[in-house]
Amino acid sequence: MANTNTTGYGLRAIETVGNTPATQGQSKYSILSGLGVRILKNEPIGPQDGSGDDGYMQSIAPTTMDDGGTGGASWDADTTTPEVCVGISNGVFYIDGTTSKPTWGNSVAASQTFATNPNTGNSDGWVFVNDNPFQEYMVRAGAQVASTRALAQAEFLVKYMNQSAGGSGYQGQSQATLTIASHNNGHMWKIVRSAEVPNQEDLTAQGCDLVVAFNTGANQFLRDDAA
């Protein structure tokens, strides 16, 4: 039976690996005033490289990232710079460049300028990121996972995917889905299991809900050469 809904919602944090409770802890990372590419809640975040504003955070979900690198469904830790994802966006804070008011939100729009923060003395904003490398997420698949449930079960521990751009978002939240791809250690995610959401668990049709965790090679905190 086809799944009821195929619209994505990005990556929603649930429990951690091993079905242990999640603390929902998060860290703040700097974002630059006047970003060229928006940042939405529930999408992967990583550092810009030297071709952009080195060290500032950007969304990895859009097809072209803020530093001009390749993101979206084509993001690959083996070939893409930056080579890592630090976690998933859970909102932003900045001093609005027009009103000079402190602003909290799910997202920050492209070209949004920031005023000087009196507490820091600079015009940087912050993106709050769930950066627990053992966090699990629920996500909607953008295509069928497998032709049969038995085949999908066999592939759960070896199949990896990329994050797709998935549209411009809804009320500041990502509508990205997961791009199903063949096994590749450079992709960002590995399937853990079906999320078993009623009317969204048909693995043979677009829109099934899955539980995923970071592919070790794609996450900053699990890399041997992490700073």
N, C-alpha and C positions, 0 to 999 in steps of 0.2 A: 504494500500500500504506500502511495506517495506521501511524503511528509507535508504537513499542513502549511508550513511557512518556509520560504527560502531566503528571506531577508537576513543579512548578517547583523551581528551586534558586537563585533570585535572579540576580545578575550576577557571573559569574566572570571576573576579569581574565585576558586572554591577551596578545597582542602589542599594539603601538601602531599608530596609523594609518600606512599605508604598509608594513605587514608588517615593521616594525623591532622589534628586541628591546625588551622592557619592563624597566625597572629595578626595578619593584615598589616604588618609593619611596612613602612615605606621610607624612602630617602628623597631629599630634594637635590636636583641637579640644575645647573645654570642653563638658561636659554637666552638667545641674543635678541635684542630689540630689532624689530623690523624683519622677522623671519620671512624667507621667501616662500616657504611651504608651511601650511597650518599644522597644528598638533591637536589631535582628538583624544578623548578619553578611551581607554581600553584598546590601545594599539601599541605595538612595540616601539621602543625608544633606544637609540644608540648614539654614540659620539660622532660629530662631524670630523672629517679628516683635514689634512693640510690644504686641500683644494678649496675648502670652505673656511669656516671659522673654527679652527682646530680646538677640540675639547668641549665645545658647546654641544648640547643635546639636540637631536632632531628626530622626527618621525621616520621610521623605516617603511611604513606602509605604502606611501605614494610611489608611483612608478619611477619618478625622479625625485630623489631626496634633496634636502636643502643645500647640501654641498655639491650637488650635481651628479652624485653617484646613483647607481641603479638600485632601486628598491622594489617594493611590491612583490608580485609573483615571481620576479626574476632575481630577487635577492638571494645571494648564495655566499655563505661564510668562506668558502674556498676561493672565491674569485672577487668578492666585493670588498671595497675599502670604504668605511671601516668594516672590520671583519667580525664585529661582535654586536650583540644586543644586550643592554644592561637590565631590561625589564619592561614592564607594561605601565603606560601612563594612567595616572589616577587623578588628574586635574592639574591646574596651573595657578600661579600667583604672579602678579606684576603690578607696578604703579602705572596707571593709564597715562599715556603720553599726551592726551588731549585734556582730560579732566583732572589729572594728578591725583586721582583717587585710588586707594588700594583695591585691587580687583582679584576676586577668586572666581574660577570658572572650570567647567569641564574641558574647555578648549581655548586655544589662542589662534586667532585668524592670521592668515598671511598678511604681512605688511603692518601688523599692529605694532605701534611704537610704544616704548616704555619711557616713563620719566625717571629721574634719579630717585632711588630709594634712600631716604634719609638715614636708614639704619646701616646701609652698606656703602653709601657714597658712590654707587655706580648705577647704571641703568639696566642691569641684567634682570631677567625674570627667572622664575623657577618652575620646573615641572616636577611633580611628585610621582615617584616611580616605585611600584612594587618590584623590588630587585632581589627577592628571595629566589635563588637558583633552583630550589626544590618545590616551588609553587606549581600547582596544577591549575589549568584553566579550562573552562567550557567554551566551545566555539562551534559555529555552524559551518558545515562543509559546503563548498561551492559547487561540488559535483558528487557523483556517487563514489563511495569509498571502494566498493567491490561489487562484483556481480552476484555473489552469494554471501550469506552470513558466515558460512564456514571459512570461505576464503578470507573474508575480512578479519575474522578472529586470528587466522594464521598470520596475517600481515601486521597485526597490531604492534608487535614489538620491533618491527623492522622498517615500517613505512614512514617516510618523512615528508613534510610539506613546507611550502613557503606561505608567507602572509601576503594576501592580495590587497590592492588599494581599496576596493570595495565601496567606492562612492565618497561623498563629501560629509557624511555623518548626519545625525539627527539630534538636535539640541546639544550639540557639542560632543556627542558620543559616536564612536566609530560604528559603521555598518559593514565593516570588512567581513569577508568569509575566508575560509581556509582553502587554498589552492591544493588540490590533490595531485601529487607527483610521485614518480617512482623513487625508490630508495636512493638517498644521497646524503652522505654524512655532512655535507655543507648546508643542507636546508635547516630551517630554524626549529621545527617541531617534530615530535614523535607522537604517534597515537598511543594512548594508554588503554582506552576502552571506550565503549559507547556510553554516553551520558544517561541513556535510558529515560529520556524525556518523553512522556506520552505524546503520540502523534508526530514525533520528531526522531524516531529511532530506526527508520528504514534505511539501512546502509546501502541498499541497491538504488537509491534515488537521491537526487540533489536535496540538500537541506537537512541532513541528519545532524544531530548534536553530538559532539565528541568531547572527550576529556583528553587534553594534550599536556605534555611537559616539554621543557627545553631539550633540544638535541644538545648534547654536551659540547660539541664543537662550535655551537653558535652563540653560547652564552658567556659573557665576559668573566664571570666568577668561577667558571669551570674550566677555563683555558690555562694550560701550563705557562703560557707567555703573558698572562694577564698582568697588568701593571699593579 
